[in-house]
Amino acid sequence: MYKTIGILGGMGAEATADVYLKIISLFQTKKKAILDSDFPEFIINSIPLHIVENNLDEQKAITMLTKGCKLIESAGADFIIISCNAAHKFIEPLRKSVKIPILSIPEEVAKVIKKDNREKILVLAAEYTVENHLYEKVFSDYGLEIYYPSTDEQKATNHVILSVISGNKSLADKKRLIDIILKNSPGINGVILGCTELSLVLKREDIAFPLYDTSNILAEAAFNSASEK
């Protein structure tokens, strides 16, 4: 009834589980899924690769991620989503390594923001995502401007991400993110939670400012792709 969803995850593991649960929730609410047989098939490959700080062995990363995508494809997935923003640094070689589509978080986020008629966007993300300009490469094609927090704010953001990976989600971390957003709010009209770990700390209802949760957007994209005939 639905296409088989492949998830290249593990970066981090809890954020991958969160994306999976959000897709499940969409089938419950939008497709009225009740029985186990009402859901699509999932193939999840959890890769133990840490991509937060900008000190990654990129050749090793490509090797691990390529192997992960090929395993998902060979298991029968119809398409792949990558539940880590930073891993999208390698999306083009990964797309070339398999014959099935791989959805892109930055591309899906850009579509949503463009539809909302917003142009100046603050990106809160892991150091690796920021330093490699992963959002600029896509957003420039959509006429969108990217802004980043200060060096100290980036360190604070990384601290939150590492806390979540270790299983700690605190009100103090939520406040850190809210303070960064409010401090940068003049001159921007939207904020991207550009790391799926951040989605586990800050929710849309926590702040009265346009917040684009990449975990939610990726789940929506996966739901739509799986539902296509």
Sequence and secondary structure as in RCSB ss.txt:
>XXXX:A:sequence
MYKTIGILGGMGAEATADVYLKIISLFQTKKKAILDSDFPEFIINSIPLHIVENNLDEQKAITMLTKGCKLIESA
GADFIIISCNAAHKFIEPLRKSVKIPILSIPEEVAKVIKKDNREKILVLAAEYTVENHLYEKVFSDYGLEIYYPS
TDEQKATNHVILSVISGNKSLADKKRLIDIILKNSPGINGVILGCTELSLVLKREDIAFPLYDTSNILAEAAFNS
ASEK
>XXXX:A:secstr
    EEEEE TTHHHHHHHHHHHHHHHHHHS   SGGGS  EEEEE     SSS   HHHHHHHHHHHHHHHHHT
T SEEEES SGGGGGHHHHHHH SS B  HHHHHHHHHHHTT  EEEEE  HHHHHTTTTHHHHGGGT EEE   
HHHHHHHHHHHHHHHTT   HHHHHHHHHHHHHH TT S EEE STTGGGT  GGGSSS EEEHHHHHHHHHHHH
HH  
